[in-house]
Amino acid sequence: MAGPEKTVVWFRRDLRIQDNPALAAAAKGGSVLPIFIWCPSDYGQYYPGRCSRWWLKQSLVHLGKSLELLGCPLVLIRAEDSTLAALLECVRSISATRVVYNRLYDPISLVLDNKIKNELPAHGISIQSFNGDLLYEPWDVYDENGQAFTTFNKYWEKCMSLPIEISQYLAPTRLVAAPGLANVRCCSIDDLGLESSKDVESSNALLSRAWSPGWRNAENMLEEFVSYGLLEYSEHGMKVGGSTTSLLSPYLHFGELSVRMIYQLVKMRQVKWQNEGKSEAEESVRLFLRSIGFREYSRYLCFNYPFTHERSFLGNLKHYPWLLDEGRFKSWRQGMTGYPLVDAGMRELWATGWTHNRIRVIVSSFAVKFLQIPWIWGMKYFWDVLLDADLESDILGWQYISGSLPDGHELSRLDNPEVQGQKYDPDGEYVRTWIPELARMPTEWIHSPWAAPNSILQVAGVELGFNYPKPIVELHMARECLDDAISTMWQLDTAAKLAELDGEVVDDNLNNIRNFDIPKVVLNKKLSPSTSSMEHRVLSTNGKDEKSQPTEVKALYKQIIRDDMMNDSNMDDTCSTANLKVTRKRSSSDSAFNVPSCSSSLVMESRIHHNEPSSVLYSGYFQKTADRDGTS
């Protein structure tokens, strides 16, 4: 017999029935009201892209059907004001006594959750959150000094030494619907506005042919991968063509799969293979669990260092002279750089919302190292087009590639796209699939058409600078510009530090000037020798610190992505830099970047090692304009 308690289950990126701790807690006693709130204004500049919103819509439909079978319909709410206001209205409509939800760790959700935890108890509403997303909570993993880790290997090594709770929450067999549902202002799935009519008629129809969102489909995908793909994961995982990865990332992002379920299933299969003497499986299991570890670390990084979505982790890179070139940025987005593997990856990304992780590394490295485009630009473009767009993972990936992390790529690292093509697409089939202009190029020249003899180009039907661009920048020029940028960064960083010394220059100070500035956050004060300057804060969305006002406003961003459809007749716009005068507009990281979007005011602050607060303020609302400049 159901008790008197009425519980609102607030679904977000935990769209599953199985192993959902918030839903399991609500089902134990009393009646339940499952809700999902869509509030576009909460997202600001991180409003999800078309592919991501398509997945969300299909997943909500799938979850709604599952909940109806259990006895409770999923209530969908479109909030025009704020999620908090909609949640309060929903609670009052049914006279709920409790709200439960699973925690999220991205900067936007951290601010929202903080407001809700402060507001609901003031109205007499009990609130309870659960870990439904991670193996290890961000505040439970710290070094011997009680400080948060700043490198992945040490973090993951510590995680592997900690006990882990992988027992799953059983799916409820029946839910008691809370009375008063008629009083809740809800809407249909179409009224949420996740898709436009243009999306439904064109691009989104293609997505449904390749993907099947929903938590039951996610479990099927997991079973299939563990049974048929995991054993050879280490051997085939780096091949950019075909289905060589698990393809589980979108299911994980929307919480259709529990990371505990994945970990448990993989470990069970590992034991089975050990008993069968399949020693080759060890490396595959290690690499796959390491990829799960990177996802854990991305949440860990965002929670403990919440400024990382808008500025580099290493303080020195605030002086890096990024090249603010909209023309190069457009060529990169369109897949018109003249480097076949990069262009193929960008075209696949635009057409499908998906690309192999190795390709993501290659195209992002090309953007920040060859073109010296600000990594924030690239990260926000990925957020807009990826099917599995995940803010925490994208932050980790772009900071790592740009050299903004202590254990990331070296600042001076410059990968040759031709060599990478020969390594990861040796037969050229991936390039031929996504660049039809090069379909008839021989394998010998497929990754370097600019070096092919004219006779080869004529037979292949390739005219460089007309139907396929010349390299946007030559390798030797990219090397020279990158070295120049790094040198400039260190000069500016040294000058700034010397200015801070105010004439008090001693040997110890000089020795530390060229060191990387690594932020520090204390998680366990008992182990830390000093905690007064390490206090970690999460600020409210109105830009006001609950304890103090920020002292500095940095990085006010403007939108530059426009509706600029690619036109084949405008091929000259993306020709070689030898035929195009490129204005080298340099800017340090503290300057105002022209980036794809802006968000509502949001400040995230973290005390760093030199005892001064550093803050980021978004200003204005993101004017959503779809960047439809990809190839057809």
C-alpha positions as CSV (number, residue, x, y, z in Angstrom):
1,M,0.0,0.0,0.0
2,A,1.4,3.4,-1.1
3,G,2.3,5.8,1.7
4,P,1.3,9.5,1.8
5,E,4.5,10.9,0.4
6,K,4.4,12.4,-3.1
7,T,7.8,12.5,-4.8
8,V,8.7,14.3,-8.0
9,V,11.4,12.5,-10.0
10,W,13.3,15.1,-12.0
11,F,14.7,13.4,-15.1
12,R,17.6,15.1,-16.9
13,R,20.5,13.1,-18.5
14,D,19.5,9.9,-16.8
15,L,16.8,8.7,-19.2
16,R,16.6,5.1,-18.2
17,I,14.6,2.8,-15.9
18,Q,17.4,0.3,-15.0
19,D,20.0,1.4,-12.4
20,N,18.4,4.8,-11.8
21,P,19.0,5.6,-8.1
22,A,16.6,8.6,-8.0
23,L,13.7,6.6,-9.6
24,A,14.4,3.6,-7.3
25,A,14.4,5.8,-4.2
26,A,11.1,7.4,-5.3
27,A,9.5,4.0,-6.0
28,K,10.1,2.6,-2.5
29,G,7.3,4.5,-0.9
30,G,4.5,6.8,-1.8
31,S,3.3,8.1,-5.2
32,V,5.6,9.3,-8.0
33,L,5.5,12.1,-10.6
34,P,8.2,11.7,-13.2
35,I,9.0,14.9,-15.0
36,F,11.3,16.3,-17.7
37,I,11.8,20.1,-17.9
38,W,13.0,21.7,-21.1
39,C,14.1,25.3,-20.6
40,P,16.2,26.7,-23.5
41,S,17.2,29.9,-21.6
42,D,19.1,27.8,-19.0
43,Y,21.6,26.6,-21.7
44,G,22.7,30.0,-22.9
45,Q,25.5,29.6,-25.4
46,Y,25.5,25.9,-24.8
47,Y,22.0,25.3,-26.3
48,P,22.2,21.8,-27.7
49,G,22.7,21.3,-31.4
50,R,20.3,19.8,-33.9
51,C,21.6,16.2,-33.7
52,S,21.7,16.2,-29.9
53,R,18.2,17.5,-29.7
54,W,17.0,14.8,-32.1
55,W,18.5,12.2,-29.9
56,L,16.9,13.7,-26.8
57,K,13.5,13.7,-28.3
58,Q,13.6,10.1,-29.3
59,S,15.0,9.1,-25.9
60,L,12.2,10.9,-24.1
61,V,9.6,9.1,-26.2
62,H,11.2,5.8,-25.4
63,L,11.4,6.6,-21.7
64,G,7.8,7.8,-21.7
65,K,6.5,4.5,-23.0
66,S,8.5,2.6,-20.4
67,L,7.1,4.7,-17.6
68,E,3.5,4.3,-18.8
69,L,3.9,0.5,-18.7
70,L,5.0,0.9,-15.0
71,G,1.9,3.0,-14.2
72,C,3.2,6.5,-14.4
73,P,3.3,8.8,-17.5
74,L,6.3,11.0,-18.1
75,V,5.2,14.7,-17.7
76,L,6.9,17.0,-20.2
77,I,7.2,20.7,-19.3
78,R,8.5,23.5,-21.5
79,A,9.7,26.3,-19.2
80,E,9.9,29.8,-20.6
81,D,11.2,31.4,-17.4
82,S,13.5,29.0,-15.6
83,T,13.8,25.4,-14.6
84,L,13.6,26.4,-11.0
85,A,10.3,28.2,-11.5
86,A,8.8,25.3,-13.5
87,L,9.9,22.8,-10.8
88,L,8.4,24.8,-8.0
89,E,5.1,25.2,-9.9
90,C,5.0,21.4,-10.6
91,V,5.6,20.7,-6.9
92,R,2.8,23.0,-5.8
93,S,0.4,21.6,-8.4
94,I,0.4,18.1,-6.8
95,S,1.4,19.2,-3.2
96,A,4.6,17.1,-3.5
97,T,6.7,16.6,-0.4
98,R,10.0,15.6,-2.0
99,V,12.1,16.1,-5.1
100,V,14.7,13.6,-6.2
101,Y,17.2,13.7,-9.0
102,N,20.6,12.3,-10.1
103,R,23.6,14.7,-10.0
104,L,25.3,16.3,-13.0
105,Y,28.7,17.9,-13.0
106,D,28.9,20.3,-15.9
107,P,29.3,24.0,-15.1
108,I,25.7,24.9,-16.2
109,S,24.1,22.1,-14.1
110,L,26.3,22.9,-11.1
111,V,25.0,26.4,-10.9
112,L,21.4,25.3,-11.5
113,D,21.6,22.5,-8.9
114,N,23.0,25.0,-6.3
115,K,20.1,27.3,-6.8
116,I,17.5,24.5,-6.5
117,K,19.2,23.0,-3.3
118,N,18.9,26.5,-1.7
119,E,15.4,27.3,-2.9
120,L,13.3,24.2,-2.4
121,P,14.0,23.6,1.3
122,A,13.0,27.2,1.9
123,H,9.5,26.2,0.6
124,G,9.3,23.1,2.9
125,I,10.3,20.7,0.1
126,S,12.7,17.8,0.9
127,I,15.3,17.4,-1.8
128,Q,17.7,14.5,-2.4
129,S,20.3,13.9,-5.1
130,F,22.0,10.7,-6.1
131,N,25.0,9.5,-8.0
132,G,23.7,8.1,-11.2
133,D,26.5,9.1,-13.5
134,L,29.9,8.1,-12.1
135,L,31.9,5.3,-10.6
136,Y,33.7,7.8,-8.3
137,E,32.3,11.1,-7.0
138,P,34.6,14.1,-7.7
139,W,35.1,14.9,-4.1
140,D,36.2,11.4,-3.1
141,V,39.4,11.2,-5.1
142,Y,42.4,13.3,-4.0
143,D,46.1,13.0,-3.5
144,E,48.2,12.6,-0.3
145,N,47.9,16.4,0.4
146,G,44.1,16.3,0.0
147,Q,44.2,18.2,-3.2
148,A,42.5,17.5,-6.5
149,F,44.5,15.7,-9.2
150,T,45.6,17.6,-12.2
151,T,46.8,14.7,-14.4
152,F,44.7,11.8,-15.6
153,N,47.2,9.0,-15.0
154,K,47.6,9.8,-11.3
155,Y,43.9,10.3,-11.0
156,W,43.0,7.0,-12.6
157,E,45.7,5.2,-10.7
158,K,44.1,6.4,-7.5
159,C,40.7,5.5,-8.6
160,M,41.8,1.9,-9.4
161,S,43.1,1.7,-5.8
162,L,39.8,2.7,-4.2
163,P,36.9,0.4,-3.4
164,I,34.1,0.6,-6.0
165,E,30.4,0.0,-5.5
166,I,29.1,-1.5,-8.7
167,S,25.9,-3.0,-7.4
168,Q,23.0,-1.7,-9.5
169,Y,19.6,-0.3,-8.5
170,L,16.9,-2.7,-9.7
171,A,14.3,-1.3,-12.0
172,P,10.9,-0.8,-10.3
173,T,8.3,-3.2,-11.4
174,R,5.4,-0.8,-10.6
175,L,5.0,2.9,-9.9
176,V,2.1,4.6,-8.2
177,A,1.1,7.7,-10.0
178,A,0.8,10.8,-7.9
179,P,-2.7,12.3,-7.7
180,G,-3.3,15.7,-9.1
181,L,-1.6,15.2,-12.5
182,A,-4.4,17.2,-14.2
183,N,-3.2,20.3,-12.3
184,V,0.3,20.2,-13.9
185,R,0.8,22.3,-16.9
186,C,2.5,19.9,-19.3
187,C,2.9,19.6,-23.1
188,S,3.4,17.1,-25.8
189,I,6.8,15.9,-27.1
190,D,6.4,18.1,-30.2
191,D,5.5,21.1,-28.2
192,L,8.8,21.0,-26.4
193,G,10.3,22.4,-29.6
194,L,13.3,20.1,-29.9
195,E,12.9,19.8,-33.6
196,S,11.8,22.2,-36.3
197,S,9.7,21.1,-39.3
198,K,12.7,21.6,-41.5
199,D,14.8,19.2,-39.4
200,V,12.2,16.5,-39.4
201,E,11.8,16.6,-43.2
202,S,15.5,16.6,-44.0
203,S,18.5,15.8,-42.0
204,N,16.9,14.1,-38.9
205,A,15.3,11.5,-41.1
206,L,18.8,10.2,-41.9
207,L,19.8,9.9,-38.3
208,S,17.0,7.4,-37.5
209,R,18.5,5.1,-40.1
210,A,21.8,4.8,-38.3
211,W,20.8,5.2,-34.6
212,S,18.2,3.9,-32.2
213,P,18.0,6.0,-29.1
214,G,16.4,4.7,-25.9
215,W,17.6,2.9,-22.8
216,R,16.6,-0.6,-24.0
217,N,18.4,0.0,-27.3
218,A,21.4,1.2,-25.3
219,E,21.5,-2.1,-23.3
220,N,21.3,-4.1,-26.6
221,M,24.2,-2.0,-28.0
222,L,26.2,-2.7,-24.9
223,E,25.6,-6.4,-25.0
224,E,26.5,-6.5,-28.7
225,F,29.7,-4.6,-28.2
226,V,30.9,-6.7,-25.2
227,S,30.0,-9.9,-27.0
228,Y,31.5,-9.1,-30.5
229,G,33.6,-5.9,-30.3
230,L,35.4,-5.7,-27.0
231,L,37.8,-8.6,-27.5
232,E,39.4,-7.0,-30.5
233,Y,39.0,-3.4,-29.3
234,S,42.8,-2.8,-28.9
235,E,43.5,-4.1,-32.4
236,H,40.7,-2.3,-34.3
237,G,39.8,0.6,-32.0
238,M,42.1,3.1,-33.9
239,K,40.8,2.3,-37.4
240,V,38.9,5.3,-38.6
241,G,36.7,3.5,-41.0
242,G,33.8,1.2,-40.1
243,S,32.3,0.5,-36.7
244,T,35.5,-0.1,-34.7
245,T,34.4,1.6,-31.5
246,S,31.7,0.8,-29.0
247,L,29.3,3.6,-30.3
248,L,28.1,4.0,-26.7
249,S,28.9,7.6,-26.1
250,P,25.5,9.2,-27.0
251,Y,23.8,6.6,-24.8
252,L,26.1,7.5,-22.0
253,H,25.6,11.2,-22.4
254,F,21.9,11.0,-22.1
255,G,22.1,8.5,-19.3
256,E,20.4,5.7,-21.2
257,L,23.2,3.5,-20.0
258,S,24.6,3.3,-16.5
259,V,28.4,3.5,-16.2
260,R,28.1,1.0,-13.4
261,M,26.3,-1.5,-15.7
262,I,29.1,-1.0,-18.3
263,Y,31.9,-1.5,-15.8
264,Q,30.2,-4.6,-14.2
265,L,29.5,-6.3,-17.6
266,V,33.0,-5.6,-18.9
267,K,34.7,-7.0,-15.7
268,M,32.5,-10.1,-15.8
269,R,33.5,-10.7,-19.4
270,Q,37.2,-10.1,-18.4
271,V,37.0,-12.9,-15.8
272,K,35.4,-15.2,-18.3
273,W,38.2,-14.6,-20.8
274,Q,40.8,-15.1,-18.1
275,N,39.3,-18.5,-17.3
276,E,39.4,-19.3,-21.0
277,G,43.0,-18.3,-21.3
278,K,42.4,-15.4,-23.7
279,S,45.4,-13.3,-22.7
280,E,44.9,-10.9,-25.7
281,A,41.7,-9.7,-24.1
282,E,43.6,-8.0,-21.2
283,E,44.8,-5.1,-23.3
284,S,41.4,-4.5,-24.9
285,V,39.7,-4.4,-21.5
286,R,42.4,-2.1,-20.1
287,L,42.0,0.3,-23.0
288,F,38.2,0.3,-22.9
289,L,38.1,0.9,-19.1
290,R,40.6,3.7,-19.6
291,S,38.2,5.4,-22.0
292,I,35.6,5.1,-19.2
293,G,38.2,6.7,-16.9
294,F,38.6,9.6,-19.3
295,R,34.9,10.2,-19.0
296,E,35.1,10.1,-15.2
297,Y,38.0,12.5,-15.3
298,S,36.2,15.0,-17.5
299,R,33.5,15.3,-14.8
300,Y,36.2,15.5,-12.1
301,L,37.9,18.3,-13.9
302,C,34.7,20.3,-14.5
303,F,33.6,19.9,-10.9
304,N,36.8,20.9,-9.3
305,Y,37.9,23.4,-11.9
306,P,34.6,24.9,-13.2
307,F,36.4,27.6,-15.2
308,T,37.7,25.1,-17.7
309,H,34.8,25.6,-20.1
310,E,36.0,29.1,-21.0
311,R,39.7,29.4,-20.3
312,S,42.8,27.2,-20.3
313,F,43.6,25.1,-17.3
314,L,47.2,26.3,-17.3
315,G,47.4,29.9,-16.4
316,N,50.3,30.6,-18.8
317,L,48.1,30.1,-21.8
318,K,46.1,33.3,-21.1
319,H,49.0,35.0,-22.9
320,Y,48.8,32.7,-26.0
321,P,48.3,34.7,-29.2
322,W,45.5,32.8,-30.9
323,L,44.9,33.7,-34.5
324,L,41.3,35.1,-34.8
325,D,40.7,34.3,-38.4
326,E,37.1,33.7,-39.4
327,G,38.0,32.6,-42.9
328,R,40.3,29.8,-41.7
329,F,37.6,28.8,-39.1
330,K,35.0,28.6,-41.9
331,S,37.3,26.5,-44.1
332,W,37.9,24.1,-41.3
333,R,34.2,23.7,-40.5
334,Q,33.4,23.1,-44.2
335,G,36.2,20.5,-44.7
336,M,38.0,22.7,-47.2
337,T,41.5,22.9,-45.7
338,G,43.2,21.0,-48.5
339,Y,44.3,18.2,-46.2
340,P,42.2,15.2,-47.1
341,L,42.0,13.4,-43.8
342,V,41.1,16.6,-42.0
343,D,38.5,17.5,-44.6
344,A,37.0,14.0,-44.6
345,G,36.6,14.1,-40.9
346,M,34.9,17.5,-40.8
347,R,32.5,16.5,-43.6
348,E,31.5,13.3,-41.9
349,L,31.0,15.3,-38.7
350,W,28.6,17.7,-40.4
351,A,26.7,15.1,-42.4
352,T,26.2,12.5,-39.6
353,G,26.9,14.3,-36.3
354,W,29.5,11.6,-35.6
355,T,33.1,10.8,-36.2
356,H,35.7,8.4,-34.8
357,N,37.5,9.6,-31.7
358,R,40.8,9.4,-33.6
359,I,39.4,11.7,-36.3
360,R,38.2,14.1,-33.6
361,V,41.8,14.3,-32.2
362,I,43.2,14.9,-35.7
363,V,40.8,17.7,-36.7
364,S,40.9,19.4,-33.4
365,S,44.7,19.3,-33.3
366,F,44.8,20.7,-36.9
367,A,42.5,23.6,-35.8
368,V,44.6,24.7,-32.8
369,K,48.1,23.9,-34.0
370,F,48.0,24.3,-37.8
371,L,45.4,27.1,-37.9
372,Q,45.9,28.4,-34.4
373,I,42.2,28.8,-34.0
374,P,41.2,29.3,-30.3
375,W,40.3,26.0,-28.9
376,I,37.1,27.5,-27.4
377,W,35.8,28.1,-31.0
378,G,36.4,24.5,-31.9
379,M,34.9,23.1,-28.7
380,K,31.7,25.2,-29.2
381,Y,31.4,24.0,-32.8
382,F,31.7,20.4,-31.7
383,W,29.0,21.1,-29.1
384,D,26.7,22.4,-31.9
385,V,27.1,19.5,-34.3
386,L,28.0,16.3,-32.4
387,L,25.3,13.7,-31.9
388,D,27.0,12.8,-28.6
389,A,28.0,16.4,-27.7
390,D,29.1,16.2,-24.1
391,L,30.4,19.4,-22.5
392,E,32.6,17.8,-19.9
393,S,34.2,15.4,-22.4
394,D,34.6,18.2,-25.0
395,I,36.3,20.4,-22.5
396,L,38.8,17.7,-21.6
397,G,39.5,16.8,-25.2
398,W,40.1,20.3,-26.5
399,Q,42.1,21.4,-23.4
400,Y,44.2,18.2,-23.8
401,I,44.8,18.7,-27.6
402,S,45.6,22.4,-27.3
403,G,48.3,21.8,-24.6
404,S,46.2,23.5,-21.9
405,L,46.5,20.6,-19.4
406,P,49.6,19.6,-17.5
407,D,49.5,16.1,-19.2
408,G,48.1,17.3,-22.5
409,H,49.9,17.5,-25.9
410,E,53.1,19.5,-25.8
411,L,52.5,23.1,-26.9
412,S,55.1,22.5,-29.7
413,R,53.6,19.3,-31.0
414,L,52.5,19.5,-34.6
415,D,51.2,16.4,-36.2
416,N,51.5,16.0,-40.0
417,P,48.1,15.2,-41.5
418,E,49.7,13.4,-44.4
419,V,51.5,11.0,-42.0
420,Q,48.3,10.6,-39.9
421,G,46.4,9.7,-43.1
422,Q,48.9,7.0,-44.0
423,K,48.7,5.6,-40.5
424,Y,45.0,5.6,-39.8
425,D,43.6,5.4,-43.4
426,P,46.3,3.6,-45.3
427,D,44.1,2.6,-48.2
428,G,42.4,5.9,-48.4
429,E,38.9,4.5,-48.3
430,Y,37.8,6.8,-45.5
431,V,38.9,9.9,-47.5
432,R,37.2,8.6,-50.7
433,T,34.0,8.0,-48.9
434,W,33.7,11.6,-47.7
435,I,35.6,13.5,-50.4
436,P,34.1,12.4,-53.7
437,E,36.4,14.9,-55.5
438,L,39.3,12.6,-54.6
439,A,37.6,9.3,-55.3
440,R,39.8,8.5,-58.3
441,M,43.1,9.5,-56.7
442,P,45.6,6.7,-56.4
443,T,46.3,5.5,-52.9
444,E,49.9,6.8,-53.2
445,W,48.7,10.3,-53.5
446,I,45.3,10.3,-51.7
447,H,46.7,12.0,-48.6
448,S,48.9,14.5,-50.4
449,P,47.2,15.5,-53.7
450,W,49.3,18.7,-53.8
451,A,52.4,16.6,-54.4
452,A,50.9,14.4,-57.2
453,P,52.2,14.9,-60.7
454,N,49.9,16.9,-63.0
455,S,49.3,13.7,-65.1
456,I,47.9,11.9,-62.1
457,L,45.7,14.8,-61.1
458,Q,44.3,15.1,-64.7
459,V,43.4,11.4,-64.8
460,A,41.8,11.6,-61.3
461,G,39.8,14.7,-62.4
462,V,41.3,16.8,-59.6
463,E,42.1,20.5,-60.3
464,L,43.6,21.9,-57.1
465,G,42.2,25.3,-56.3
466,F,39.1,24.7,-58.3
467,N,37.3,21.5,-57.3
468,Y,39.5,20.8,-54.3
469,P,41.5,23.4,-52.4
470,K,45.2,23.7,-52.1
471,P,46.6,23.4,-48.5
472,I,45.3,26.3,-46.5
473,V,48.8,26.6,-44.9
474,E,52.0,24.7,-45.7
475,L,53.5,22.5,-43.0
476,H,56.7,24.5,-42.7
477,M,54.7,27.7,-42.3
478,A,52.5,26.1,-39.7
479,R,55.7,25.0,-37.8
480,E,57.1,28.5,-38.0
481,C,53.9,30.2,-36.8
482,L,53.4,27.8,-33.9
483,D,57.0,28.3,-32.7
484,D,56.5,32.1,-32.9
485,A,53.2,31.9,-31.0
486,I,54.8,29.8,-28.2
487,S,57.7,32.2,-28.0
488,T,55.4,35.2,-27.8
489,M,53.3,33.5,-25.0
490,W,56.4,32.9,-22.8
491,Q,57.6,36.4,-23.4
492,L,54.2,37.9,-22.3
493,D,53.9,35.5,-19.4
494,T,57.4,36.3,-18.2
495,A,56.8,40.0,-18.5
496,A,53.6,39.7,-16.5
497,K,55.2,37.8,-13.7
498,L,58.1,40.2,-13.5
499,A,55.6,43.0,-13.2
500,E,53.9,41.3,-10.4
501,L,57.3,41.0,-8.5
502,D,57.4,44.8,-8.4
503,G,61.2,44.9,-8.6
504,E,61.7,42.1,-6.0
505,V,63.6,39.8,-8.3
506,V,65.6,37.0,-6.6
507,D,67.0,33.7,-7.9
508,D,64.0,31.7,-6.6
509,N,61.6,33.9,-8.4
510,L,63.5,33.7,-11.7
511,N,63.6,29.9,-11.5
512,N,59.8,29.7,-11.2
513,I,59.0,32.2,-13.9
514,R,59.0,29.6,-16.7
515,N,57.0,27.0,-14.8
516,F,53.4,26.2,-15.7
517,D,50.8,27.8,-13.6
518,I,48.7,24.9,-12.3
519,P,45.5,25.6,-10.3
520,K,45.0,23.8,-7.0
521,V,41.8,22.8,-5.2
522,V,41.6,21.3,-1.8
523,L,39.2,18.4,-1.3
524,N,40.3,17.1,2.1
525,K,41.2,20.0,4.4
526,K,42.5,17.5,7.1
527,L,45.3,16.5,4.8
528,S,46.1,19.9,3.5
529,P,48.8,22.1,5.2
530,S,46.9,25.2,4.3
531,T,43.3,25.6,3.1
532,S,42.6,29.3,3.5
533,S,43.4,30.2,-0.1
534,M,42.1,27.0,-1.7
535,E,38.4,27.5,-1.2
536,H,36.3,26.2,-4.1
537,R,33.2,28.2,-5.0
538,V,30.2,27.8,-7.3
539,L,28.6,31.1,-8.2
540,S,25.0,31.9,-9.1
541,T,23.8,32.5,-12.6
542,N,23.3,36.2,-12.0
543,G,27.0,36.6,-11.7
544,K,27.1,37.3,-8.0
545,D,29.2,35.3,-5.6
546,E,27.3,34.2,-2.6
547,K,30.3,35.2,-0.5
548,S,32.0,37.9,-2.5
549,Q,31.8,39.8,-5.7
550,P,34.2,38.8,-8.6
551,T,37.0,41.3,-9.0
552,E,37.7,40.8,-12.7
553,V,35.6,40.3,-15.8
554,K,37.2,38.5,-18.6
555,A,36.5,37.1,-22.1
556,L,33.3,38.7,-23.3
557,Y,32.4,36.7,-26.3
558,K,30.6,37.7,-29.6
559,Q,29.0,35.4,-32.1
560,I,30.7,35.0,-35.5
561,I,29.1,31.9,-37.0
562,R,26.7,33.1,-39.6
563,D,24.4,31.4,-42.1
564,D,27.0,31.0,-44.9
565,M,26.0,28.1,-47.1
566,M,29.0,26.7,-49.0
567,N,28.9,27.4,-52.7
568,D,31.0,25.4,-55.1
569,S,31.5,28.5,-57.2
570,N,33.3,30.2,-54.3
571,M,36.1,27.7,-54.2
572,D,38.7,30.5,-54.5
573,D,37.8,31.6,-51.0
574,T,39.4,28.5,-49.6
575,C,42.5,28.3,-51.9
576,S,46.1,28.1,-50.7
577,T,47.5,30.8,-48.5
578,A,49.8,31.4,-51.4
579,N,46.9,32.8,-53.4
580,L,45.1,34.5,-50.4
581,K,46.2,37.3,-48.2
582,V,45.5,36.2,-44.7
583,T,45.2,39.0,-42.1
584,R,46.9,37.6,-39.0
585,K,44.7,39.0,-36.2
586,R,46.5,37.9,-33.1
587,S,45.0,38.0,-29.6
588,S,45.9,36.8,-26.2
589,S,43.4,34.7,-24.3
590,D,42.3,37.6,-22.2
591,S,41.0,39.5,-25.2
592,A,37.5,39.3,-26.6
593,F,37.2,36.3,-28.8
594,N,34.7,36.3,-31.7
595,V,33.2,32.9,-31.0
596,P,30.1,31.1,-32.2
597,S,27.9,32.0,-29.3
598,C,27.2,33.8,-26.1
599,S,25.3,32.8,-23.0
600,S,23.4,34.3,-20.2
601,S,25.4,35.8,-17.5
602,L,27.2,33.0,-15.7
603,V,30.3,33.3,-13.5
604,M,32.4,30.4,-12.3
605,E,35.2,31.1,-10.0
606,S,38.0,29.0,-8.5
607,R,40.7,30.0,-6.1
608,I,44.0,29.2,-7.7
609,H,47.5,28.7,-6.3
610,H,48.5,32.4,-6.2
611,N,45.6,33.2,-4.0
612,E,43.7,35.5,-6.4
613,P,40.2,34.8,-7.8
614,S,39.9,34.3,-11.5
615,S,36.5,34.6,-13.1
616,V,34.7,34.3,-16.4
617,L,31.6,36.2,-17.2
618,Y,29.3,35.4,-20.0
619,S,27.2,38.4,-21.3
620,G,24.1,38.4,-23.4
621,Y,22.0,35.6,-24.7
622,F,23.1,33.2,-27.5
623,Q,21.3,34.1,-30.7
624,K,20.9,30.6,-32.1
625,T,21.7,30.7,-35.8
626,A,22.3,27.3,-37.4
627,D,25.6,27.2,-39.1
628,R,24.7,25.4,-42.3
629,D,27.9,25.6,-44.2
630,G,28.8,21.9,-44.5
631,T,29.0,20.0,-47.7
632,S,25.9,18.3,-49.0
